[in-house]
Amino acid sequence: MKIVVKDDRQQFDHAAALEIVHLIHAKPHAVIGLATGNTPKGLYKVLGEMCKKKEVDFSEVITLNLDEYLGIDPDNPGSCRCYLQERFYDHVNTKQENTYYLNSHPHDYEKECKRYDQLIEDLGGIDLLILGIGHNGHLGFNEPSTPFGSTVHVCPLTDRTRTANIWSFGSKDKVPTEGITMGIKSIMNCKKLMMLANGEAKADIVHKALYDKITEKTPASILQLHNDVVIILDEDAARFI
Ligand code: PGA
């Protein structure tokens, strides 16, 4: 596990962006899994700026999202899809046919999970998956006690996760109660993982995930077993490291 600690947010965002840029330089048609949330906002901004300056070319890159809320329209501004459109796709030169999403309103939940599992396989696996970490140690929407063997699945969102995401929806009653997410096994199958955490509020859980027992109660603890993972932290999140 490679742990990188940066002094401030700007350096943190830049270090994360460079991981992506280096991958694309080495493999222009890389398959990249995208997280949403507060943490990677700066990363997407930097990637947009670098793309504008032609320092990176996303024209062959394939992207797919890590998770999505369920039961909302795809154009709901709180959706992961809209987040990525606004903060990433509108600023880079990805091709629409190379970008994949989880459907937030599938007719058949089971089928949608299977479709996404198959998609990942058909794409030849994910070269790099961007991850945040929840205050409870969740990865994607894999809340504590999600089986480590899980693939793409539908999951209830904890009260804490819903509260943490009020900013996307405006009020708690609008935050969906369920999500659809790559499972822990889907995450562990990615060739490389990049987990990002910033801010003091993440310091405890980052320490627990990286140094405590590997347990389904702390989903992110599984990262200790991945053979190519980079953890990028700012000083606040790295306080107990
Ligand atoms: P955050 O969410 O970036 O908004 O803190 C992280 C996560 O839930 O994975």
Residues whose N, C-alpha, C, O or C-beta is under 5 A from the ligand:
A	BS01	PGA	T36 G37 N38 T39 P40 G132 I133 G134 H138 G140
